[in-house]
Amino acid sequence: EPEVTQTPSHQVTQMGQEVILRCVPISNHLYFYWYRQILGQKVEFLVSFYNNEISEKSEIFDDQFSVERPDGSNFTLKIRSTKLEDSAMYFCASIPDSPSGANVLTFGAGSRLTVL
Amino acid sequence: DAKTTQPNSMESNEEEPVHLPCNHSTISGTDYIHWYRQLPSQGPEYVIHGLTSNVNNRMASLAIAEDRKSSTLILHRATLRDAAVYYCILRPSNSGYALNFGKGTSLLVTP
């Protein structure tokens, strides 16, 4: 079954450092998403991306965050200057085409970010 | 966004059916009812979704009340692998996938 692949599985960084989390969505998918889950809390939407543009973002997704599709396969989330509160699991997800009723999200296994 | 209410936790015996309830009294006519689950240390996983009619797939069944103000996810025969947090989410048909996961129901399956 096709998978969304995320790397790294776990990253430890110092506060203030830049972090890039990488995702390889399913190959024929066109809409891409990042969600995060702080330990013990609910899964929260960060951003959606389509046709090389952000299509929707939450209040969490401030100027510290950016997303990019640098080539035909990778989708990245960059945190410019990490804070302690950025420590969380970050999940990438994708859907094949337009967000119609028939589509459902396929999530990756997540990247755990620990900010010290 | 229309809100859903689920019990915090439920327990089931292995190989027994499980009925996971969800209330969504403020649902609008264009809201799809989605169910996802999250196994320990994994990303969310799609289970099933529907609009008005009951739905079946290889994982589960979704029973939707006639007034659509509630729904029930049915696992016909729970296995230990079904132990997870189950999320009932409303998604307007004309919107994207900024899903509101809520706290979900933590299902414990005992042998």
Interface residues (C-beta under 8 A of the other chain):
Chain A: V4 Y31 Y33 Y35 K42 V43 E44 F45 S48 S55 E56 S58 F91 A93 I95 P99 S100 G101 N103 V104 L105 T106 F107 G108 A109 G110
Chain B: Y32 H34 Y36 Q38 Q42 G43 P44 E45 Y46 H49 L51 Y87 S93 S95 G96 Y97 A98 L99 N100 F101 G102 K103 G104
